[in-house]
Amino acid sequence: MTADCDCMSRAQKKILPDMGILASADPVGIDSATLDLTRQYGGGTLAETSYAELDPLVQLKHAEKLGMGTIGYELVTV
């Protein structure tokens, strides 16, 4: 995992180990799950490791308020 989106057309330094792939129709839930999983396996959330001065929950709570998804999720391992 890198600090910025891997869609950027530049090489980036890895900041957290690869933890697999998440899939969901809920963009808010998947971002919430990513934060939790990176905290569990990486020692800190992706947000804390990338941009510690920013609170990722501000965006997630606002997105949830707009009806874009929900912070709660059920993780199903396949």
C-alpha positions as a Python dict, from the first residue, in 0.01 Angstrom:
ca = {
    (1, 'M'): (0, 0, 0),
    (2, 'T'): (118, 348, -82),
    (3, 'A'): (37, 690, 65),
    (4, 'D'): (-138, 807, -250),
    (5, 'C'): (-367, 635, -496),
    (6, 'D'): (-195, 369, -700),
    (7, 'C'): (-370, 517, -1003),
    (8, 'M'): (-111, 796, -1006),
    (9, 'S'): (139, 755, -1287),
    (10, 'R'): (449, 758, -1071),
    (11, 'A'): (644, 509, -864),
    (12, 'Q'): (565, 528, -493),
    (13, 'K'): (727, 389, -182),
    (14, 'K'): (530, 117, -2),
    (15, 'I'): (420, 228, 345),
    (16, 'L'): (218, -78, 448),
    (17, 'P'): (234, -442, 341),
    (18, 'D'): (-9, -585, 86),
    (19, 'M'): (-320, -715, 266),
    (20, 'G'): (-519, -842, -29),
    (21, 'I'): (-817, -698, -213),
    (22, 'L'): (-1143, -559, -80),
    (23, 'A'): (-1460, -537, -288),
    (24, 'S'): (-1793, -374, -212),
    (25, 'A'): (-2078, -179, -364),
    (26, 'D'): (-2051, 55, -62),
    (27, 'P'): (-1760, 302, -103),
    (28, 'V'): (-1794, 430, 254),
    (29, 'G'): (-1797, 82, 406),
    (30, 'I'): (-1494, -29, 206),
    (31, 'D'): (-1295, 278, 312),
    (32, 'S'): (-1396, 216, 673),
    (33, 'A'): (-1288, -148, 644),
    (34, 'T'): (-957, -41, 490),
    (35, 'L'): (-886, 186, 786),
    (36, 'D'): (-967, -92, 1032),
    (37, 'L'): (-765, -358, 849),
    (38, 'T'): (-461, -136, 808),
    (39, 'R'): (-477, -52, 1177),
    (40, 'Q'): (-497, -422, 1263),
    (41, 'Y'): (-221, -545, 1028),
    (42, 'G'): (-6, -239, 970),
    (43, 'G'): (25, -90, 1318),
    (44, 'G'): (-167, 222, 1217),
    (45, 'T'): (-438, 309, 970),
    (46, 'L'): (-351, 390, 613),
    (47, 'A'): (-461, 747, 687),
    (48, 'E'): (-240, 776, 997),
    (49, 'T'): (56, 638, 808),
    (50, 'S'): (-1, 856, 499),
    (51, 'Y'): (-134, 1186, 632),
    (52, 'A'): (-138, 1182, 1011),
    (53, 'E'): (-256, 1543, 1033),
    (54, 'L'): (-588, 1461, 860),
    (55, 'D'): (-889, 1285, 1013),
    (56, 'P'): (-1033, 1040, 758),
    (57, 'L'): (-1356, 1005, 953),
    (58, 'V'): (-1452, 1361, 856),
    (59, 'Q'): (-1495, 1248, 494),
    (60, 'L'): (-1651, 913, 581),
    (61, 'K'): (-1909, 1067, 816),
    (62, 'H'): (-1997, 1332, 558),
    (63, 'A'): (-2030, 1073, 281),
    (64, 'E'): (-2254, 865, 506),
    (65, 'K'): (-2465, 1174, 581),
    (66, 'L'): (-2503, 1231, 205),
    (67, 'G'): (-2630, 873, 166),
    (68, 'M'): (-2325, 746, -22),
    (69, 'G'): (-2291, 441, 203),
    (70, 'T'): (-2241, 345, 565),
    (71, 'I'): (-1937, 337, 791),
    (72, 'G'): (-2054, 3, 932),
    (73, 'Y'): (-1968, -306, 731),
    (74, 'E'): (-1951, -683, 747),
    (75, 'L'): (-1618, -832, 646),
    (76, 'V'): (-1655, -1162, 461),
    (77, 'T'): (-1333, -1352, 389),
    (78, 'V'): (-1336, -1571, 78),
}
